[in-house]
């Protein structure tokens, strides 16, 4: 199993100008600053949005479906846990080290024959509201980690009784096909909008 870090980095660099164009076009009343400092990126800050009507700043973590170019998926995977050098690590959703206010979920990434990225969708998700909602329906960090522990060696989809797998979401274990062996909470983008924690930008 290989990590696609270098390939993903190349795709990210191709994607950035398009994202910046969309931000400039659709984020009314906000100035944005793209962050290149690794220290801030590791804390879940790719973009700082500045509200021009106040002094408020919002930290945005961009998450792109780079494994699915020229595909349109209705879901997004939120990382709960993963492995690094055989050691279990906290995924980005519940990681208290991260300073993220919003996730910019980049989906439906389309590329032309020259491999230039031509279009994508961006959905903004309020991280705090999402975590609060999950907690409210019984999917707290503690509960989800308990479920993962109970199903440690599993690979594939695990249906949760607190979510409708067809319309809302489920757990997915990538223990065989990814080097990091992530355990993800896969949620439908429509569901995120319906519960009021997300808004489609483009």
MDAnalysis code that builds the backbone (N, CA, C; Angstrom):
import MDAnalysis as mda
import numpy as np

u = mda.Universe.empty(606, n_residues=202, atom_resindex=np.repeat(np.arange(202), 3), trajectory=True)
u.add_TopologyAttr("name", ["N", "CA", "C"] * 202)
u.add_TopologyAttr("resid", np.arange(1, 203))
u.add_TopologyAttr("resname", ["UNK", "UNK", "UNK", "UNK", "UNK", "UNK", "UNK", "UNK", "UNK", "UNK", "UNK", "UNK", "UNK", "UNK", "UNK", "UNK", "UNK", "UNK", "UNK", "UNK", "UNK", "UNK", "UNK", "UNK", "UNK", "UNK", "UNK", "UNK", "UNK", "UNK", "UNK", "UNK", "UNK", "UNK", "UNK", "UNK", "UNK", "UNK", "UNK", "UNK", "UNK", "UNK", "UNK", "UNK", "UNK", "UNK", "UNK", "UNK", "UNK", "UNK", "UNK", "UNK", "UNK", "UNK", "UNK", "UNK", "UNK", "UNK", "UNK", "UNK", "UNK", "UNK", "UNK", "UNK", "UNK", "UNK", "UNK", "UNK", "UNK", "UNK", "UNK", "UNK", "UNK", "UNK", "UNK", "UNK", "UNK", "UNK", "UNK", "UNK", "UNK", "UNK", "UNK", "UNK", "UNK", "UNK", "UNK", "UNK", "UNK", "UNK", "UNK", "UNK", "UNK", "UNK", "UNK", "UNK", "UNK", "UNK", "UNK", "UNK", "UNK", "UNK", "UNK", "UNK", "UNK", "UNK", "UNK", "UNK", "UNK", "UNK", "UNK", "UNK", "UNK", "UNK", "UNK", "UNK", "UNK", "UNK", "UNK", "UNK", "UNK", "UNK", "UNK", "UNK", "UNK", "UNK", "UNK", "UNK", "UNK", "UNK", "UNK", "UNK", "UNK", "UNK", "UNK", "UNK", "UNK", "UNK", "UNK", "UNK", "UNK", "UNK", "UNK", "UNK", "UNK", "UNK", "UNK", "UNK", "UNK", "UNK", "UNK", "UNK", "UNK", "UNK", "UNK", "UNK", "UNK", "UNK", "UNK", "UNK", "UNK", "UNK", "UNK", "UNK", "UNK", "UNK", "UNK", "UNK", "UNK", "UNK", "UNK", "UNK", "UNK", "UNK", "UNK", "UNK", "UNK", "UNK", "UNK", "UNK", "UNK", "UNK", "UNK", "UNK", "UNK", "UNK", "UNK", "UNK", "UNK", "UNK", "UNK", "UNK", "UNK", "UNK", "UNK", "UNK", "UNK", "UNK", "UNK", "UNK", "UNK", "UNK"])
u.atoms.positions = np.array([
    [0.842, -1.207, 0.000],
    [0.000, 0.000, 0.000],
    [0.874, 1.253, 0.000],
    [0.566, 2.161, -0.874],
    [1.354, 3.388, -0.970],
    [0.502, 4.588, -0.586],
    [1.189, 5.571, -0.066],
    [0.506, 6.835, 0.191],
    [0.628, 7.664, -1.084],
    [-0.458, 8.340, -1.492],
    [-0.436, 9.122, -2.737],
    [-0.060, 10.572, -2.485],
    [0.817, 10.806, -1.506],
    [1.120, 12.168, -1.067],
    [1.601, 13.067, -2.218],
    [2.579, 12.573, -3.006],
    [3.148, 13.401, -4.086],
    [2.136, 13.686, -5.188],
    [1.376, 12.652, -5.552],
    [0.351, 12.839, -6.587],
    [-0.720, 13.809, -6.111],
    [-1.120, 13.684, -4.849],
    [-2.128, 14.578, -4.279],
    [-1.632, 16.016, -4.221],
    [-0.352, 16.172, -3.898],
    [0.239, 17.511, -3.806],
    [0.195, 18.200, -5.162],
    [0.498, 17.461, -6.231],
    [0.451, 17.998, -7.583],
    [-0.973, 18.413, -7.952],
    [-1.948, 17.570, -7.605],
    [-3.352, 17.891, -7.896],
    [-3.807, 19.098, -7.081],
    [-3.354, 19.175, -5.834],
    [-3.705, 20.319, -4.973],
    [-3.216, 21.620, -5.592],
    [-1.989, 21.581, -6.128],
    [-1.413, 22.788, -6.737],
    [-2.193, 23.202, -7.978],
    [-2.728, 22.225, -8.705],
    [-3.554, 22.531, -9.873],
    [-4.919, 23.078, -9.459],
    [-5.405, 22.609, -8.323],
    [-6.737, 22.977, -7.837],
    [-6.783, 24.377, -7.231],
    [-5.695, 24.794, -6.595],
    [-5.657, 26.051, -5.843],
    [-6.124, 27.289, -6.625],
    [-5.636, 27.519, -7.862],
    [-6.102, 28.724, -8.581],
    [-7.607, 28.745, -8.802],
    [-8.192, 27.570, -9.067],
    [-9.638, 27.500, -9.283],
    [-10.390, 27.809, -7.987],
    [-9.917, 27.263, -6.884],
    [-10.553, 27.541, -5.587],
    [-10.487, 29.029, -5.266],
    [-9.329, 29.620, -5.485],
    [-9.168, 31.054, -5.211],
    [-10.112, 31.895, -6.077],
    [-10.287, 31.477, -7.336],
    [-11.216, 32.169, -8.235],
    [-12.645, 32.094, -7.687],
    [-13.055, 30.910, -7.249],
    [-14.401, 30.733, -6.692],
    [-14.593, 31.542, -5.409],
    [-13.580, 31.570, -4.555],
    [-13.687, 32.346, -3.310],
    [-13.893, 33.830, -3.623],
    [-13.093, 34.335, -4.566],
    [-13.193, 35.761, -4.933],
    [-14.564, 36.079, -5.512],
    [-15.107, 35.145, -6.286],
    [-16.385, 35.369, -6.963],
    [-17.586, 35.235, -6.024],
    [-17.549, 34.263, -5.113],
    [-18.753, 33.912, -4.355],
    [-18.751, 34.324, -2.878],
    [-17.604, 34.614, -2.318],
    [-17.577, 34.983, -0.893],
    [-17.709, 36.501, -0.752],
    [-18.931, 36.952, -0.769],
    [-19.198, 38.394, -0.653],
    [-18.853, 38.857, 0.768],
    [-18.271, 40.037, 0.875],
    [-17.924, 40.668, 2.160],
    [-16.773, 39.967, 2.898],
    [-16.079, 39.065, 2.221],
    [-14.949, 38.398, 2.875],
    [-13.681, 38.552, 2.046],
    [-12.611, 38.895, 2.728],
    [-11.288, 38.839, 2.115],
    [-10.697, 37.498, 2.546],
    [-9.828, 36.920, 1.725],
    [-9.247, 35.655, 2.146],
    [-7.729, 35.657, 1.953],
    [-7.081, 34.943, 2.821],
    [-5.622, 34.830, 2.774],
    [-5.279, 33.346, 2.736],
    [-4.533, 32.942, 1.718],
    [-4.101, 31.548, 1.618],
    [-2.845, 31.357, 2.462],
    [-2.838, 30.328, 3.290],
    [-1.746, 30.089, 4.236],
    [-0.737, 29.098, 3.662],
    [0.530, 29.476, 3.683],
    [1.579, 28.565, 3.191],
    [2.436, 28.022, 4.334],
    [2.347, 28.632, 5.508],
    [3.155, 28.181, 6.653],
    [2.682, 26.807, 7.118],
    [3.588, 25.849, 7.101],
    [3.259, 24.465, 7.457],
    [2.702, 24.355, 8.873],
    [3.238, 25.159, 9.795],
    [2.801, 25.112, 11.189],
    [1.308, 25.392, 11.303],
    [0.823, 26.382, 10.543],
    [-0.609, 26.708, 10.564],
    [-1.428, 25.647, 9.828],
    [-0.884, 25.146, 8.719],
    [-1.597, 24.112, 7.964],
    [-1.818, 22.867, 8.823],
    [-0.812, 22.513, 9.615],
    [-0.925, 21.348, 10.494],
    [-1.986, 21.546, 11.573],
    [-2.329, 22.796, 11.823],
    [-3.387, 23.095, 12.800],
    [-4.753, 23.249, 12.120],
    [-4.798, 22.833, 10.847],
    [-6.079, 22.835, 10.140],
    [-6.464, 24.178, 9.565],
    [-5.460, 24.972, 9.160],
    [-5.738, 26.304, 8.586],
    [-5.097, 26.409, 7.203],
    [-5.920, 26.310, 6.151],
    [-5.435, 26.512, 4.778],
    [-5.761, 27.922, 4.290],
    [-6.870, 28.440, 4.789],
    [-7.364, 29.769, 4.392],
    [-7.805, 30.507, 5.651],
    [-7.521, 31.820, 5.682],
    [-8.124, 32.661, 6.722],
    [-9.114, 33.594, 6.027],
    [-10.379, 33.493, 6.428],
    [-11.412, 34.385, 5.897],
    [-11.584, 35.555, 6.841],
    [-11.586, 36.757, 6.280],
    [-11.741, 37.959, 7.099],
    [-13.026, 38.673, 6.705],
    [-13.913, 38.801, 7.669],
    [-15.192, 39.476, 7.441],
    [-14.937, 40.975, 7.366],
    [-15.210, 41.563, 6.204],
    [-14.936, 42.992, 5.992],
    [-15.898, 43.895, 6.760],
    [-16.987, 43.317, 7.298],
    [-17.966, 44.111, 8.051],
    [-17.664, 44.111, 9.544],
    [-16.715, 43.283, 9.958],
    [-16.324, 43.224, 11.370],
    [-14.846, 42.850, 11.444],
    [-14.375, 42.517, 12.609],
    [-12.963, 42.133, 12.744],
    [-12.819, 40.611, 12.856],
    [-13.909, 39.892, 12.593],
    [-13.887, 38.445, 12.765],
    [-13.040, 37.745, 11.705],
    [-12.346, 36.696, 12.150],
    [-11.570, 35.842, 11.258],
    [-12.026, 34.398, 11.431],
    [-12.041, 33.679, 10.318],
    [-12.442, 32.267, 10.356],
    [-11.361, 31.420, 9.689],
    [-11.016, 30.324, 10.342],
    [-9.995, 29.420, 9.818],
    [-10.660, 28.295, 9.029],
    [-10.215, 28.129, 7.789],
    [-10.823, 27.149, 6.878],
    [-9.803, 26.074, 6.503],
    [-10.232, 24.830, 6.627],
    [-9.416, 23.682, 6.235],
    [-10.011, 23.109, 4.948],
    [-9.240, 23.137, 3.870],
    [-9.720, 22.607, 2.589],
    [-9.535, 21.089, 2.548],
    [-10.592, 20.388, 2.212],
    [-10.556, 18.931, 2.093],
    [-11.072, 18.573, 0.702],
    [-10.211, 18.005, -0.134],
    [-10.586, 17.741, -1.526],
    [-10.611, 16.244, -1.832],
    [-11.596, 15.833, -2.615],
    [-11.717, 14.425, -3.033],
    [-10.786, 14.161, -4.217],
    [-9.478, 14.189, -3.941],
    [-8.488, 14.071, -5.011],
    [-8.368, 12.662, -5.578],
    [-8.918, 11.687, -4.863],
    [-8.897, 10.306, -5.377],
    [-10.020, 10.063, -6.380],
    [-10.883, 11.060, -6.544],
    [-12.076, 10.849, -7.372],
    [-12.227, 11.936, -8.440],
    [-11.153, 12.171, -9.202],
    [-11.216, 13.157, -10.286],
    [-12.179, 12.652, -11.362],
    [-12.998, 13.572, -11.900],
    [-14.005, 13.262, -12.922],
    [-15.105, 12.321, -12.412],
    [-15.339, 12.385, -11.114],
    [-16.452, 11.652, -10.506],
    [-17.218, 12.621, -9.611],
    [-18.503, 12.345, -9.455],
    [-19.333, 13.195, -8.603],
    [-19.939, 12.345, -7.491],
    [-19.331, 12.386, -6.321],
    [-19.818, 11.592, -5.195],
    [-20.800, 12.407, -4.351],
    [-21.846, 11.761, -3.821],
    [-22.822, 12.492, -2.992],
    [-22.409, 12.571, -1.528],
    [-21.239, 12.005, -1.199],
    [-20.806, 11.893, 0.199],
    [-19.438, 12.528, 0.423],
    [-19.094, 12.678, 1.713],
    [-17.743, 13.093, 2.073],
    [-17.312, 12.315, 3.316],
    [-16.031, 11.933, 3.351],
    [-15.499, 11.128, 4.460],
    [-14.804, 12.031, 5.488],
    [-15.289, 11.987, 6.723],
    [-14.707, 12.748, 7.830],
    [-13.826, 11.798, 8.650],
    [-12.555, 12.129, 8.756],
    [-11.581, 11.234, 9.375],
    [-11.701, 11.220, 10.902],
    [-11.922, 10.021, 11.449],
    [-12.044, 9.849, 12.899],
    [-10.735, 9.387, 13.518],
    [-10.132, 8.365, 12.934],
    [-8.850, 7.827, 13.401],
    [-8.057, 7.341, 12.197],
    [-6.726, 7.274, 12.342],
    [-5.883, 6.703, 11.283],
    [-4.627, 6.149, 11.934],
    [-3.814, 5.487, 11.145],
    [-2.567, 4.927, 11.677],
    [-1.356, 5.566, 11.025],
    [-0.321, 5.767, 11.822],
    [0.965, 6.254, 11.307],
    [2.064, 5.443, 11.978],
    [2.844, 4.742, 11.153],
    [3.895, 3.846, 11.666],
    [3.346, 2.865, 12.701],
    [2.134, 2.377, 12.421],
    [1.529, 1.378, 13.302],
    [0.897, 1.929, 14.567],
    [0.951, 3.257, 14.732],
    [0.379, 3.890, 15.929],
    [-0.933, 4.577, 15.563],
    [-1.966, 4.345, 16.355],
    [-3.265, 4.979, 16.112],
    [-3.227, 6.458, 16.463],
    [-3.720, 7.289, 15.536],
    [-3.712, 8.745, 15.719],
    [-5.132, 9.294, 15.606],
    [-5.317, 10.458, 16.193],
    [-6.613, 11.146, 16.142],
    [-6.833, 11.734, 14.753],
    [-7.997, 11.450, 14.170],
    [-8.342, 12.037, 12.871],
    [-8.702, 13.507, 13.012],
    [-8.834, 14.189, 11.879],
    [-8.981, 15.655, 11.923],
    [-10.334, 16.152, 12.429],
    [-11.380, 15.342, 12.362],
    [-12.696, 15.854, 12.782],
    [-12.721, 16.231, 14.265],
    [-12.256, 15.348, 15.121],
    [-12.332, 15.591, 16.571],
    [-11.002, 16.047, 17.183],
    [-9.995, 16.281, 16.357],
    [-8.665, 16.642, 16.874],
    [-8.690, 18.042, 17.497],
    [-8.502, 18.115, 18.820],
    [-8.562, 19.408, 19.530],
    [-7.358, 20.299, 19.215],
    [-6.308, 19.730, 18.626],
    [-5.140, 20.513, 18.209],
    [-5.480, 21.407, 17.010],
    [-6.457, 20.967, 16.219],
    [-6.854, 21.726, 15.029],
    [-7.651, 22.969, 15.426],
    [-7.395, 24.061, 14.745],
    [-8.072, 25.337, 15.023],
    [-9.208, 25.624, 14.027],
    [-9.514, 24.661, 13.179],
    [-10.489, 24.827, 12.097],
    [-11.868, 25.284, 12.573],
    [-12.395, 26.327, 11.904],
    [-13.786, 26.741, 12.115],
    [-14.706, 26.118, 11.051],
    [-14.206, 26.107, 9.803],
    [-14.993, 25.582, 8.680],
    [-14.150, 24.631, 7.843],
    [-14.814, 23.597, 7.316],
    [-14.207, 22.766, 6.278],
    [-14.729, 23.250, 4.941],
    [-13.842, 23.393, 3.971],
    [-14.254, 23.632, 2.589],
    [-14.129, 22.286, 1.883],
    [-15.254, 21.600, 1.719],
    [-15.241, 20.278, 1.091],
    [-15.281, 20.453, -0.429],
    [-14.229, 20.003, -1.089],
    [-14.110, 20.176, -2.541],
    [-14.448, 18.843, -3.202],
    [-15.562, 18.828, -3.932],
    [-16.063, 17.602, -4.546],
    [-16.337, 17.824, -6.031],
    [-16.718, 16.758, -6.734],
    [-17.024, 16.837, -8.176],
    [-15.927, 17.597, -8.917],
    [-14.685, 17.153, -8.715],
    [-13.520, 17.797, -9.339],
    [-13.361, 17.231, -10.747],
    [-13.480, 18.112, -11.738],
    [-13.386, 17.659, -13.129],
    [-12.157, 18.243, -13.825],
    [-11.549, 17.390, -14.653],
    [-10.304, 17.739, -15.327],
    [-10.465, 17.465, -16.820],
    [-9.790, 18.267, -17.666],
    [-9.889, 18.060, -19.118],
    [-8.753, 17.165, -19.619],
    [-8.640, 17.033, -20.925],
    [-7.643, 16.144, -21.531],
    [-6.215, 16.533, -21.181],
    [-5.983, 17.811, -20.932],
    [-4.627, 18.286, -20.584],
    [-4.344, 18.140, -19.085],
    [-5.263, 17.501, -18.358],
    [-5.148, 17.305, -16.905],
    [-5.257, 18.598, -16.102],
    [-5.774, 19.640, -16.759],
    [-6.032, 20.876, -16.019],
    [-7.407, 20.743, -15.349],
    [-7.494, 21.196, -14.102],
    [-8.770, 21.107, -13.384],
    [-9.668, 22.261, -13.823],
    [-10.861, 21.905, -14.300],
    [-11.737, 22.902, -14.928],
    [-12.923, 23.329, -14.063],
    [-13.381, 22.447, -13.173],
    [-14.507, 22.811, -12.315],
    [-14.554, 21.929, -11.069],
    [-15.260, 22.416, -10.072],
    [-15.459, 21.635, -8.843],
    [-16.606, 22.251, -8.057],
    [-17.072, 21.536, -7.064],
    [-18.054, 22.068, -6.118],
    [-17.355, 22.325, -4.785],
    [-17.823, 23.331, -4.061],
    [-17.288, 23.615, -2.722],
    [-18.459, 23.717, -1.751],
    [-18.403, 22.925, -0.693],
    [-19.416, 22.980, 0.367],
    [-18.727, 23.367, 1.669],
    [-19.189, 24.456, 2.285],
    [-18.632, 24.895, 3.568],
    [-19.391, 24.209, 4.705],
    [-18.650, 23.608, 5.625],
    [-19.240, 22.929, 6.777],
    [-18.739, 23.584, 8.056],
    [-19.671, 23.985, 8.914],
    [-19.328, 24.552, 10.215],
    [-18.918, 23.402, 11.136],
    [-17.641, 23.327, 11.462],
    [-17.121, 22.196, 12.231],
    [-17.795, 22.048, 13.600],
    [-17.908, 23.146, 14.326],
    [-18.488, 23.101, 15.675],
    [-19.950, 22.639, 15.638],
    [-20.709, 23.180, 14.674],
    [-22.123, 22.793, 14.549],
    [-22.259, 21.317, 14.196],
    [-21.369, 20.824, 13.336],
    [-21.412, 19.414, 12.957],
    [-21.140, 18.525, 14.172],
    [-20.103, 18.846, 14.927],
    [-19.764, 18.045, 16.115],
    [-20.903, 18.075, 17.136],
    [-21.507, 19.268, 17.301],
    [-22.644, 19.397, 18.234],
    [-23.824, 18.539, 17.784],
    [-24.086, 18.539, 16.475],
    [-25.190, 17.738, 15.940],
    [-24.930, 16.247, 16.155],
    [-23.706, 15.813, 15.850],
    [-23.364, 14.396, 16.029],
    [-23.535, 13.985, 17.493],
    [-23.106, 14.855, 18.381],
    [-23.223, 14.601, 19.821],
    [-24.704, 14.452, 20.220],
    [-25.512, 15.346, 19.665],
    [-26.948, 15.381, 19.972],
    [-27.656, 14.086, 19.554],
    [-27.233, 13.485, 18.435],
    [-27.893, 12.255, 17.961],
    [-27.182, 10.993, 18.479],
    [-26.226, 11.198, 19.404],
    [-25.577, 10.057, 20.038],
    [-24.297, 9.580, 19.388],
    [-23.774, 10.370, 18.445],
    [-22.521, 9.999, 17.775],
    [-21.371, 10.881, 18.284],
    [-21.125, 10.782, 19.566],
    [-20.022, 11.549, 20.167],
    [-18.686, 10.914, 19.785],
    [-17.624, 11.641, 20.008],
    [-16.265, 11.131, 19.767],
    [-16.060, 9.816, 20.522],
    [-16.460, 9.812, 21.785],
    [-16.285, 8.630, 22.639],
    [-17.059, 7.430, 22.089],
    [-18.300, 7.668, 21.677],
    [-19.135, 6.578, 21.159],
    [-18.548, 6.009, 19.861],
    [-18.166, 6.900, 18.939],
    [-17.634, 6.453, 17.649],
    [-16.330, 5.677, 17.824],
    [-15.476, 6.146, 18.741],
    [-14.219, 5.431, 18.984],
    [-14.480, 4.066, 19.623],
    [-15.532, 3.976, 20.425],
    [-15.925, 2.692, 21.015],
    [-16.355, 1.715, 19.906],
    [-17.156, 2.204, 18.965],
    [-17.619, 1.366, 17.847],
    [-16.420, 0.883, 17.020],
    [-15.474, 1.801, 16.768],
    [-14.273, 1.446, 16.003],
    [-13.476, 0.356, 16.723],
    [-13.301, 0.505, 18.035],
    [-12.566, -0.483, 18.838],
    [-13.243, -1.850, 18.763],
    [-14.574, -1.856, 18.780],
    [-15.334, -3.110, 18.726],
    [-15.222, -3.808, 17.364],
    [-14.846, -3.038, 16.324],
    [-14.784, -3.575, 14.952],
    [-13.403, -3.387, 14.330],
    [-12.391, -3.515, 15.141],
    [-11.007, -3.170, 14.799],
    [-10.508, -3.719, 13.451],
    [-10.653, -5.011, 13.218],
    [-10.053, -5.595, 12.010],
    [-10.911, -5.515, 10.768],
    [-12.046, -4.876, 10.878],
    [-13.007, -4.845, 9.778],
    [-12.533, -3.961, 8.617],
    [-12.978, -4.297, 7.399],
    [-12.761, -3.437, 6.231],
    [-14.111, -3.238, 5.541],
    [-14.408, -1.983, 5.187],
    [-15.645, -1.695, 4.471],
    [-16.663, -0.926, 5.292],
    [-17.914, -0.971, 4.832],
    [-18.995, -0.166, 5.408],
    [-19.557, -0.793, 6.685],
    [-19.801, 0.071, 7.674],
    [-20.474, -0.359, 8.903],
    [-21.669, 0.565, 9.126],
    [-22.864, -0.004, 9.112],
    [-24.089, 0.795, 9.276],
    [-24.323, 1.099, 10.756],
    [-24.644, 2.351, 11.039],
    [-24.923, 2.799, 12.404],
    [-26.430, 2.930, 12.603],
    [-26.912, 2.533, 13.770],
    [-28.363, 2.626, 13.990],
    [-28.838, 4.066, 14.173],
    [-27.897, 4.989, 14.357],
    [-28.276, 6.398, 14.580],
    [-28.316, 7.214, 13.279],
    [-27.935, 6.580, 12.166],
    [-27.964, 7.252, 10.862],
    [-28.628, 6.353, 9.830],
    [-29.395, 6.959, 8.921],
    [-29.946, 6.225, 7.786],
    [-28.828, 6.096, 6.746],
    [-28.378, 4.874, 6.481],
    [-27.223, 4.662, 5.597],
    [-27.458, 5.166, 4.173],
    [-28.722, 5.154, 3.723],
    [-29.020, 5.587, 2.346],
    [-29.070, 7.100, 2.199],
    [-29.578, 7.775, 3.215],
    [-29.809, 9.224, 3.071],
    [-28.926, 10.094, 3.976],
    [-28.270, 9.480, 4.977],
    [-27.515, 10.293, 5.938],
    [-26.028, 9.921, 6.019],
    [-25.716, 8.677, 6.373],
    [-24.301, 8.316, 6.441],
    [-24.033, 6.984, 7.119],
    [-22.758, 6.659, 7.261],
    [-22.319, 5.377, 7.829],
    [-20.820, 5.474, 8.139],
    [-20.293, 4.457, 8.797],
    [-18.854, 4.376, 9.047],
    [-18.200, 3.586, 7.919],
    [-16.943, 3.932, 7.615],
    [-16.212, 3.160, 6.605],
    [-14.778, 2.949, 7.074],
    [-14.360, 1.702, 7.026],
    [-13.016, 1.315, 7.471],
    [-12.167, 0.972, 6.240],
    [-11.090, 1.713, 6.022],
    [-10.201, 1.436, 4.873],
    [-8.931, 0.749, 5.368],
    [-9.088, -0.442, 5.922],
    [-7.941, -1.115, 6.543],
    [-7.072, -1.873, 5.545],
    [-7.600, -2.116, 4.330],
    [-6.834, -2.922, 3.368],
    [-6.269, -2.133, 2.191],
    [-6.877, -1.016, 1.854],
    [-6.489, -0.347, 0.611],
    [-5.775, 0.991, 0.794],
    [-5.599, 1.440, 2.039],
    [-4.908, 2.721, 2.260],
    [-3.841, 2.567, 3.327],
    [-2.683, 3.185, 3.083],
    [-1.543, 3.058, 3.999],
    [-1.882, 3.553, 5.405],
    [-2.683, 4.625, 5.491],
    [-3.012, 5.214, 6.794],
    [-4.130, 4.458, 7.520],
    [-4.776, 3.495, 6.816],
    [-5.875, 2.711, 7.392],
    [-6.891, 3.583, 8.138],
    [-7.435, 4.595, 7.460],
    [-8.350, 5.508, 8.176],
    [-9.703, 4.886, 8.495],
    [-10.272, 5.343, 9.604],
    [-11.650, 5.042, 9.977],
    [-12.423, 6.345, 9.795],
    [-13.371, 6.338, 8.872],
    [-14.067, 7.562, 8.502],
    [-15.562, 7.497, 8.777],
    [-16.119, 8.663, 9.106],
    [-17.564, 8.824, 9.161],
    [-17.957, 9.437, 7.817],
    [-18.664, 8.657, 7.009],
    [-19.059, 9.112, 5.669],
    [-20.458, 9.709, 5.751],
    [-20.565, 10.985, 5.371],
    [-21.860, 11.682, 5.475],
    [-22.294, 12.209, 4.114],
    [-23.587, 12.160, 3.864],
    [-24.147, 12.686, 2.611],
    [-24.108, 14.212, 2.647],
    [-23.688, 14.808, 1.543],
    [-23.614, 16.269, 1.460],
    [-24.997, 16.900, 1.615],
    [-26.015, 16.274, 1.013],
    [-27.398, 16.789, 1.147],
    [-27.843, 16.786, 2.606],
    [-27.469, 15.740, 3.316],
    [-27.820, 15.617, 4.741],
    [-27.180, 16.752, 5.548],
    [-25.928, 17.059, 5.263],
    [-25.223, 18.144, 5.967],
    [-25.932, 19.481, 5.764],
    [-26.444, 19.689, 4.545],
    [-27.202, 20.921, 4.274],
    [-28.555, 20.908, 4.981],
    [-29.220, 19.767, 4.962],
    [-30.545, 19.651, 5.587],
    [-30.521, 19.908, 7.083],
    [-29.459, 19.476, 7.773],
    [-29.385, 19.664, 9.237],
    [-28.819, 21.029, 9.604],
    [-28.498, 21.847, 8.593],
    [-28.107, 23.230, 8.842],
    [-26.658, 23.448, 9.257],
    [-25.780, 22.491, 8.949],
    [-24.369, 22.668, 9.306],
    [-23.498, 22.977, 8.084],
    [-24.116, 22.939, 6.891],
    [-23.343, 23.138, 5.658],
    [-24.080, 24.026, 4.678],
    [-23.288, 24.657, 3.804],
    [-23.860, 25.495, 2.753],
    [-22.986, 25.362, 1.517],
    [-23.643, 25.122, 0.391],
    [-22.925, 24.972, -0.885],
    [-22.532, 26.342, -1.396],
    [-21.234, 26.508, -1.662],
    [-20.748, 27.791, -2.191],
    [-20.881, 27.800, -3.716],
    [-20.483, 26.693, -4.350],
    [-20.529, 26.609, -5.818],
    [-20.684, 25.154, -6.228],
])
